[in-house]
Amino acid sequence: MSRFDDTLSVIDFVISDEPAPNCQLCGRPRGDSPSGDFCSENCQRVWRGRHIAAKPAEDGGAQPNELPETAPAKPLTWLVPAPAGAFAKPGHEVLDAVVTFVSRFSAFANEHAAPTLALWYAHTHVAERLYVTPRLILDSAEPGSGKTRVLEVAQYLVAKPEMTISITPAAIFRMLADGPMTLLFDEIDAVFNPKTGGNNEDLRALLNAGYKRSATVTRCVGDAKSMNVTRFPVYAPVALAGIAGGMPDTITTRAITVHMRKRRFDEVVEEFIEEDVERESAPVRAELAEWVGRVGDEVSRARPDRPDGVRDRAAEIWRPLLAIADAAGGHWPETARRACRHFVLEATAQPASIGVRLLADVRQIFTVENTDRMVTAELIRELHAIEDGPWTDVQGKPLDSRRLAKELDRYLVRPKDLKVNGKTLKGYRIDGDGGLADAWSRYLPPPETGATSATSATSATPQVNDTSGVATAPASAATSATRVADGRGTQQPLAAVLTRPVAEVADVAPTKPDRQGDR
């Protein structure tokens, strides 16, 4: 039988509903063979070797670049499963496999950690097409919390991994000269610990700048006779693991921070045997790299919607991860946005600096006291009274008026003269030049819905006791909403102030007895 006749026979069988009566290879009766094509496994194996083996295209045309994301309805073979690579996994299944794999070896503190790691690992395979690569920080309160284990597993899933605990900036930008690689730093808290006495400013600057593709480091290369200026690219995905509090703020603001904790006694993970992990991770990594490569252009051009409240640099570093989640489909768009809200709006809700913490505590005091101004001495007493506050021990001594003024001055908030019982005392107010309202609106999140807001009330409350040169409002409107007897401007309940027109407020004024300092 000629090759041409053999091929026609196979085609006829494939498109027909009835099984062939004889073996497609040797022509003998199939007998009780389970195959509809062959009399034995040997005949099937020989036939597959002749007809299914990969061959170059004979027509000179290009081979198809994309595979279907689902298995064909009719199997490609009849006695064994479809060969590996016959179809491509959809993105949501690929990312699910990564989550399952990393969760085998780590017990994470919450449901958002593993999906975020899967998205971060995926973005390393398409980093050269992105404009921004977020830093990944793994921190913990105590050693032995699983940070190193996450990096050890990551090196078998990310693109071009380079794991280290000590490396110089010069080595990094020379390694990156050939293109981005994924840098995995362990024990990074020791690198930036000021007690070590090392000068790591160059490394900090490199890690800061290298999260954007346009970043370069300029160096003079060559000897004294032939010195050339060379710009080295420093753009690369970077993961850093260390004890919490040992990372510079300039790096943490460019990072997604996953907080690791020690495992409970009832939490069980698989033993990490490196040779087994290397072997078992290979197909997971291959599928991840293949899928991300297919959607890389789509991800690089995407402008994904972000959760409310995520903006500026947080939106910038989460954009590639949200784009990958959208490309994956399934549950991943919603899963990624829940993780984004958690890490941006919930896990980092605490003030990032002592100054922001001070602004937050001052706003809380003004809100609880329902006032629009307070003398310095009273404000400091209230700050000292905060049970979990740092104000009784600021660099070894309690917060005083001078340190308070210095901290607030960075936000252009300055003390003003206030009239109290005929005396002029220094204090702080919400509105006006040097007031607190502007700093609160810029450095703090909006107050919780339903909470008492001193700022809102003062928009209808003229400032009558400030002696710094601000014009005085009519007394009839002022005294109905504000009185100063003990250094505070005590207001009426906010509902009354905000729901009544100004004209009605003026009618209440005569019922209030005049007090010294009201006018």
C-alpha positions as CSV (number, residue, x, y, z in Angstrom):
1,M,0.0,0.0,0.0
2,S,1.4,3.4,-1.0
3,R,1.9,6.2,1.5
4,F,-0.8,8.2,-0.3
5,D,-3.3,5.3,0.0
6,D,-2.4,4.8,3.6
7,T,-3.0,8.5,4.4
8,L,-6.4,8.5,2.6
9,S,-7.4,5.4,4.6
10,V,-6.6,7.2,7.8
11,I,-8.5,10.3,6.7
12,D,-11.6,8.2,5.8
13,F,-11.6,6.6,9.2
14,V,-11.3,9.9,11.1
15,I,-14.2,11.5,9.4
16,S,-16.4,8.4,9.5
17,D,-18.5,7.2,12.4
18,E,-17.8,3.5,12.0
19,P,-14.5,2.0,13.2
20,A,-12.2,0.5,10.6
21,P,-12.5,-3.3,10.3
22,N,-8.8,-3.8,9.9
23,C,-5.7,-2.5,11.6
24,Q,-4.6,0.8,10.0
25,L,-1.0,-0.3,9.9
26,C,-0.7,-4.0,9.1
27,G,-4.2,-4.6,7.7
28,R,-5.0,-7.5,9.9
29,P,-8.4,-7.8,11.6
30,R,-8.5,-5.8,14.9
31,G,-10.2,-8.6,16.8
32,D,-11.0,-7.6,20.4
33,S,-8.5,-4.7,20.4
34,P,-9.9,-1.7,22.4
35,S,-8.7,0.6,19.7
36,G,-10.9,1.5,16.8
37,D,-7.8,1.7,14.5
38,F,-5.2,-0.8,15.5
39,C,-4.9,-4.4,16.4
40,S,-2.2,-3.9,19.0
41,E,-0.3,-1.2,20.9
42,N,2.8,-1.9,18.9
43,C,1.0,-1.1,15.6
44,Q,-0.4,2.1,17.2
45,R,3.1,3.1,18.4
46,V,4.6,2.5,14.9
47,W,1.8,4.4,13.1
48,R,2.2,7.3,15.5
49,G,5.9,7.4,14.9
50,R,5.2,7.7,11.2
51,H,2.3,10.1,11.1
52,I,2.2,12.2,14.4
53,A,5.9,12.9,14.8
54,A,6.6,16.6,14.4
55,K,7.7,17.5,10.9
56,P,8.7,20.9,9.3
57,A,6.0,22.5,7.2
58,E,6.3,21.2,3.6
59,D,4.4,24.1,2.1
60,G,6.9,26.6,3.4
61,G,4.2,28.3,5.5
62,A,4.6,29.3,9.1
63,Q,3.6,27.0,11.9
64,P,0.7,28.3,14.0
65,N,2.0,30.3,17.0
66,E,-1.0,29.7,19.3
67,L,-2.5,26.5,20.7
68,P,-6.2,26.2,21.7
69,E,-6.8,26.7,25.5
70,T,-9.0,23.6,25.7
71,A,-8.5,20.0,24.7
72,P,-10.1,18.9,21.4
73,A,-13.4,17.2,21.6
74,K,-12.0,14.1,19.8
75,P,-8.8,12.9,21.4
76,L,-5.7,13.0,19.3
77,T,-5.0,9.4,20.1
78,W,-7.1,6.4,21.0
79,L,-5.2,4.3,23.5
80,V,-3.4,6.9,25.5
81,P,-4.1,10.5,26.7
82,A,-3.3,13.5,24.4
83,P,0.4,14.2,24.3
84,A,1.8,17.0,26.4
85,G,1.7,20.4,24.7
86,A,-1.4,19.5,22.5
87,F,-3.3,22.4,24.0
88,A,-2.5,25.4,26.1
89,K,-3.8,25.9,29.7
90,P,-6.0,29.0,30.2
91,G,-4.5,31.7,32.4
92,H,-6.7,31.2,35.4
93,E,-5.7,27.5,35.6
94,V,-2.0,28.4,35.2
95,L,-2.1,30.9,38.1
96,D,-4.2,28.5,40.2
97,A,-1.4,25.9,39.8
98,V,1.2,28.4,41.0
99,V,-0.9,29.2,44.1
100,T,-1.3,25.5,44.9
101,F,2.4,24.9,44.5
102,V,3.6,27.8,46.7
103,S,1.0,27.0,49.3
104,R,2.4,23.5,49.7
105,F,5.6,24.9,51.5
106,S,4.3,28.0,53.3
107,A,1.6,28.9,55.8
108,F,0.6,32.4,54.9
109,A,-1.0,34.9,57.3
110,N,-4.1,35.6,55.1
111,E,-5.8,34.5,51.9
112,H,-4.3,37.3,49.8
113,A,-0.6,36.4,50.1
114,A,-0.4,33.4,47.8
115,P,-2.4,34.9,44.9
116,T,-0.2,38.1,45.1
117,L,2.9,36.0,45.0
118,A,1.6,34.1,42.0
119,L,0.9,37.4,40.1
120,W,4.3,38.8,41.1
121,Y,6.1,35.6,39.9
122,A,4.1,35.9,36.6
123,H,5.1,39.5,36.0
124,T,8.8,38.6,36.1
125,H,8.4,36.6,32.9
126,V,7.2,39.7,31.0
127,A,9.2,42.4,33.0
128,E,11.1,43.5,29.9
129,R,7.8,44.6,28.3
130,L,6.6,46.5,31.4
131,Y,7.4,50.1,32.5
132,V,7.2,49.4,36.2
133,T,8.1,46.3,38.3
134,P,6.9,46.4,41.9
135,R,9.3,45.4,44.7
136,L,8.2,42.5,46.8
137,I,9.0,42.6,50.5
138,L,8.7,39.6,52.8
139,D,9.1,40.7,56.5
140,S,8.3,39.3,59.9
141,A,8.5,40.2,63.5
142,E,10.8,37.3,64.4
143,P,13.2,35.0,62.5
144,G,12.0,31.6,61.5
145,S,8.7,32.9,60.0
146,G,9.1,31.4,56.5
147,K,10.6,34.3,54.6
148,T,13.6,32.4,53.2
149,R,11.4,29.5,52.2
150,V,9.2,31.7,50.0
151,L,12.4,32.9,48.2
152,E,13.7,29.4,47.9
153,V,10.4,28.3,46.2
154,A,10.3,31.5,44.1
155,Q,13.7,30.9,42.5
156,Y,12.1,27.9,40.7
157,L,9.1,29.9,39.4
158,V,10.4,33.4,38.5
159,A,12.4,34.4,35.4
160,K,16.2,34.4,35.5
161,P,16.5,34.1,39.3
162,E,19.6,35.3,41.2
163,M,19.3,34.6,44.9
164,T,21.9,36.2,47.2
165,I,22.4,37.5,50.7
166,S,25.3,39.8,49.9
167,I,25.9,41.7,46.6
168,T,27.4,45.1,45.7
169,P,25.8,47.7,43.5
170,A,28.6,47.4,41.0
171,A,28.0,43.7,40.6
172,I,24.2,44.3,40.2
173,F,24.3,46.8,37.4
174,R,27.0,44.7,35.6
175,M,24.7,41.6,35.9
176,L,21.8,43.6,34.5
177,A,23.7,44.8,31.5
178,D,22.3,41.8,29.5
179,G,18.7,42.4,30.5
180,P,16.5,42.2,33.5
181,M,16.8,39.3,35.9
182,T,14.9,38.6,39.1
183,L,17.0,39.5,42.2
184,L,16.1,37.6,45.4
185,F,17.7,39.2,48.5
186,D,17.6,37.4,51.8
187,E,18.5,38.9,55.2
188,I,18.2,42.4,53.7
189,D,17.6,43.9,57.1
190,A,21.2,43.2,58.0
191,V,22.3,45.1,54.9
192,F,20.4,48.3,55.8
193,N,21.0,48.0,59.6
194,P,22.8,51.2,60.7
195,K,24.6,49.2,63.4
196,T,26.6,47.4,60.8
197,G,28.3,50.6,59.9
198,G,28.3,49.9,56.2
199,N,27.6,52.5,53.6
200,N,24.7,51.1,51.6
201,E,23.3,54.3,50.2
202,D,24.3,53.3,46.7
203,L,22.4,50.0,47.0
204,R,19.3,51.8,48.4
205,A,19.4,54.3,45.5
206,L,19.8,51.5,43.0
207,L,16.8,49.5,44.4
208,N,14.7,52.7,44.5
209,A,15.4,53.7,40.9
210,G,15.4,50.2,39.4
211,Y,11.7,49.7,39.7
212,K,11.2,51.8,36.5
213,R,12.5,50.7,33.1
214,S,14.0,54.0,32.3
215,A,16.4,53.9,35.3
216,T,20.2,53.8,34.7
217,V,23.4,54.1,36.7
218,T,26.1,56.3,35.2
219,R,29.7,55.2,35.7
220,C,33.1,56.1,34.2
221,V,34.6,53.0,32.6
222,G,38.2,52.6,31.4
223,D,41.6,53.7,32.5
224,A,42.8,57.3,33.0
225,K,43.8,57.6,29.3
226,S,40.6,56.3,27.8
227,M,37.7,57.1,30.2
228,N,34.2,56.7,28.9
229,V,30.9,57.5,30.5
230,T,28.6,54.4,30.5
231,R,25.0,54.2,31.5
232,F,24.1,50.9,33.0
233,P,20.4,49.8,33.2
234,V,19.3,48.9,36.7
235,Y,15.7,47.9,35.9
236,A,14.9,44.5,37.4
237,P,12.2,42.7,39.5
238,V,13.5,42.5,43.1
239,A,12.2,40.5,46.2
240,L,13.7,41.3,49.6
241,A,13.3,39.4,52.8
242,G,14.1,40.6,56.3
243,I,13.0,41.5,59.8
244,A,10.2,44.1,59.9
245,G,11.4,47.7,60.5
246,G,14.8,47.2,58.8
247,M,13.8,48.4,55.4
248,P,14.2,52.0,54.2
249,D,10.9,53.8,53.7
250,T,11.9,54.8,50.2
251,I,11.9,51.1,49.2
252,T,8.7,50.1,51.1
253,T,6.7,52.8,49.3
254,R,7.7,51.0,46.0
255,A,6.8,47.6,47.3
256,I,4.1,45.1,48.1
257,T,4.8,44.0,51.6
258,V,3.7,40.4,52.6
259,H,4.0,40.0,56.4
260,M,5.0,36.5,57.4
261,R,4.3,34.9,60.8
262,K,5.5,31.8,62.6
263,R,3.4,28.7,61.9
264,R,0.9,27.6,64.5
265,F,1.3,24.1,65.8
266,D,-1.8,23.0,63.9
267,E,-0.5,24.4,60.6
268,V,1.3,21.8,58.5
269,V,3.3,22.3,55.3
270,E,5.3,19.9,53.1
271,E,8.9,19.3,53.7
272,F,11.1,21.3,51.4
273,I,13.4,18.9,49.5
274,E,15.2,21.0,46.9
275,E,15.7,18.4,44.3
276,D,12.1,17.4,44.5
277,V,10.9,21.0,44.3
278,E,13.2,21.7,41.3
279,R,11.7,18.7,39.4
280,E,8.1,19.3,40.4
281,S,8.2,23.0,39.7
282,A,9.5,22.7,36.2
283,P,6.1,22.1,34.4
284,V,4.5,24.8,36.6
285,R,7.1,27.3,35.6
286,A,7.1,26.3,32.0
287,E,3.3,26.8,31.7
288,L,3.5,30.1,33.6
289,A,6.3,31.4,31.3
290,E,4.4,30.2,28.1
291,W,1.1,31.7,29.1
292,V,2.5,35.1,30.2
293,G,4.5,35.2,27.0
294,R,1.3,34.9,25.0
295,V,-0.5,37.7,26.9
296,G,2.6,39.9,27.4
297,D,1.7,42.5,24.8
298,E,-1.9,42.7,26.2
299,V,-0.6,43.1,29.7
300,S,1.9,45.8,28.8
301,R,-0.8,47.9,27.1
302,A,-3.5,47.4,29.7
303,R,-4.9,50.2,31.9
304,P,-6.8,48.1,34.4
305,D,-9.4,49.5,36.7
306,R,-8.2,49.8,40.3
307,P,-10.0,49.7,43.6
308,D,-11.3,52.9,45.1
309,G,-8.6,54.6,47.2
310,V,-5.7,53.0,45.4
311,R,-3.9,55.8,43.6
312,D,-0.5,57.4,42.9
313,R,2.5,55.1,43.4
314,A,0.3,52.3,44.8
315,A,-1.7,52.3,41.6
316,E,1.5,52.4,39.6
317,I,3.1,49.3,41.2
318,W,-0.2,47.3,41.2
319,R,-1.0,48.0,37.5
320,P,1.0,45.1,36.0
321,L,-0.4,42.6,38.5
322,L,-4.0,43.7,37.9
323,A,-3.4,43.5,34.2
324,I,-2.1,40.0,34.5
325,A,-5.2,39.0,36.6
326,D,-7.5,40.5,34.0
327,A,-5.8,38.6,31.2
328,A,-6.1,35.3,33.2
329,G,-9.9,35.7,33.7
330,G,-11.9,33.4,35.9
331,H,-11.9,34.5,39.5
332,W,-8.6,36.3,39.2
333,P,-9.7,39.9,38.4
334,E,-11.7,40.0,41.6
335,T,-9.1,38.0,43.6
336,A,-6.4,40.5,42.6
337,R,-8.4,43.5,43.5
338,R,-9.3,42.1,46.9
339,A,-5.6,41.6,47.5
340,C,-4.8,45.1,46.2
341,R,-7.3,46.6,48.6
342,H,-5.9,44.5,51.5
343,F,-2.2,45.4,50.9
344,V,-2.8,49.1,50.0
345,L,-5.7,50.2,52.2
346,E,-5.7,47.7,55.1
347,A,-2.3,46.2,55.8
348,T,-0.6,49.6,55.5
349,A,-3.2,51.6,57.3
350,Q,-0.9,52.6,60.1
351,P,0.9,56.0,59.6
352,A,4.3,55.5,57.9
353,S,6.2,58.2,59.9
354,I,6.1,59.9,63.3
355,G,4.8,63.1,61.6
356,V,1.9,61.4,60.0
357,R,1.1,59.6,63.3
358,L,1.1,63.0,65.0
359,L,-1.3,64.5,62.5
360,A,-3.6,61.5,62.9
361,D,-3.6,61.7,66.7
362,V,-4.2,65.5,66.7
363,R,-7.1,65.1,64.3
364,Q,-8.6,62.4,66.6
365,I,-8.2,64.7,69.6
366,F,-9.9,67.6,67.8
367,T,-12.7,65.4,66.6
368,V,-13.4,63.8,70.0
369,E,-13.3,67.3,71.7
370,N,-15.5,68.7,69.0
371,T,-13.4,71.8,68.7
372,D,-11.8,73.9,66.1
373,R,-8.8,75.2,68.2
374,M,-6.8,74.2,71.2
375,V,-4.0,75.7,73.2
376,T,-0.6,73.9,73.0
377,A,-0.5,72.9,76.7
378,E,-3.9,71.2,76.5
379,L,-3.1,69.5,73.2
380,I,0.1,68.1,74.6
381,R,-1.7,66.7,77.7
382,E,-4.2,65.0,75.4
383,L,-1.4,63.5,73.3
384,H,0.4,62.2,76.4
385,A,-2.8,60.6,77.5
386,I,-3.1,58.3,74.4
387,E,-2.5,54.9,75.8
388,D,-0.7,53.4,72.9
389,G,0.9,56.6,71.6
390,P,4.6,57.3,71.4
391,W,4.3,60.8,72.8
392,T,5.6,60.2,76.3
393,D,8.9,59.0,74.9
394,V,10.1,60.7,71.8
395,Q,13.8,60.1,71.4
396,G,14.1,59.6,75.2
397,K,11.9,62.4,76.5
398,P,8.2,63.4,76.5
399,L,6.8,65.5,73.6
400,D,7.0,69.2,74.5
401,S,5.8,72.4,72.8
402,R,9.0,72.9,70.9
403,R,9.1,69.4,69.5
404,L,5.4,69.6,68.6
405,A,5.9,72.8,66.7
406,K,9.0,71.4,64.9
407,E,7.1,68.2,63.8
408,L,4.0,70.1,62.6
409,D,6.1,72.8,60.9
410,R,7.1,70.2,58.2
411,Y,3.5,70.2,57.1
412,L,3.2,74.0,57.3
413,V,1.2,73.9,60.5
414,R,2.2,76.6,62.9
415,P,1.0,77.8,66.3
416,K,-1.1,80.9,66.5
417,D,-2.1,83.3,69.3
418,L,-5.5,82.4,70.9
419,K,-7.5,84.5,73.4
420,V,-8.3,82.5,76.6
421,N,-10.0,84.3,79.5
422,G,-8.4,87.6,78.5
423,K,-5.0,86.0,78.1
424,T,-3.1,85.4,74.9
425,L,-1.8,81.8,74.6
426,K,-0.2,79.8,71.8
427,G,-2.3,77.1,70.2
428,Y,-3.4,75.4,67.0
429,R,-6.5,75.8,65.0
430,I,-8.0,73.9,62.0
431,D,-8.7,76.6,59.4
432,G,-6.8,79.5,58.1
433,D,-3.2,80.1,57.2
434,G,-1.0,77.6,59.1
435,G,-4.1,75.6,60.1
436,L,-4.4,71.8,60.4
437,A,-7.1,71.2,57.8
438,D,-4.8,71.4,54.8
439,A,-2.3,68.9,56.2
440,W,-5.0,66.5,57.3
441,S,-6.5,66.5,53.8
442,R,-3.1,65.8,52.2
443,Y,-1.4,63.3,54.5
444,L,-4.3,61.4,56.1
445,P,-7.1,59.3,54.6
446,P,-10.6,60.8,54.8
447,P,-12.3,60.4,58.2
448,E,-14.5,57.3,58.5
449,T,-18.1,57.8,57.3
450,G,-20.3,58.9,60.2
451,A,-17.5,60.0,62.4
452,T,-17.6,63.5,64.0
453,S,-15.7,65.9,61.9
454,A,-14.3,69.0,63.4
455,T,-13.2,70.2,59.9
456,S,-16.7,70.1,58.5
457,A,-18.0,72.1,61.4
458,T,-15.4,74.9,61.1
459,S,-16.4,75.6,57.5
460,A,-19.5,77.3,59.1
461,T,-17.6,78.6,62.2
462,P,-15.9,82.0,61.9
463,Q,-12.6,82.3,63.7
464,V,-13.0,85.0,66.3
465,N,-10.3,84.3,68.8
466,D,-7.2,84.2,66.6
467,T,-5.1,87.4,67.2
468,S,-2.6,86.8,64.4
469,G,-4.2,89.4,62.1
470,V,-7.1,87.5,60.6
471,A,-10.3,89.6,60.3
472,T,-12.9,89.1,63.0
473,A,-16.3,87.9,62.1
474,P,-19.6,89.3,63.4
475,A,-20.1,88.3,67.0
476,S,-23.7,87.2,66.5
477,A,-22.7,84.4,64.1
478,A,-19.6,83.4,66.0
479,T,-20.8,83.0,69.5
480,S,-23.6,80.8,68.5
481,A,-21.2,78.1,67.3
482,T,-18.0,78.7,69.3
483,R,-17.0,79.7,72.8
484,V,-13.5,79.8,74.3
485,A,-13.2,79.5,78.1
486,D,-10.6,76.8,78.7
487,G,-8.4,77.1,75.6
488,R,-10.8,75.1,73.3
489,G,-13.4,76.3,70.8
490,T,-16.3,74.1,71.9
491,Q,-18.9,73.7,69.2
492,Q,-22.5,72.7,69.2
493,P,-23.3,69.2,68.0
494,L,-22.4,68.9,64.4
495,A,-25.9,67.9,63.3
496,A,-27.2,71.2,64.5
497,V,-24.4,73.3,63.0
498,L,-24.5,71.6,59.6
499,T,-28.3,71.3,59.1
500,R,-29.4,74.8,60.1
501,P,-28.9,77.9,57.9
502,V,-26.7,80.6,59.1
503,A,-29.6,83.0,59.5
504,E,-31.2,80.6,62.0
505,V,-27.9,80.3,63.9
506,A,-27.9,84.0,64.5
507,D,-31.3,83.8,66.3
508,V,-29.8,81.6,68.9
509,A,-26.9,84.0,69.8
510,P,-28.8,86.2,72.3
511,T,-29.6,83.1,74.4
512,K,-25.8,82.6,75.1
513,P,-24.4,84.8,77.9
514,D,-21.4,86.9,76.8
515,R,-18.1,85.6,78.1
516,Q,-14.7,87.3,78.2
517,G,-12.7,86.3,75.1
518,D,-15.8,85.6,73.0
519,R,-15.4,88.8,71.0
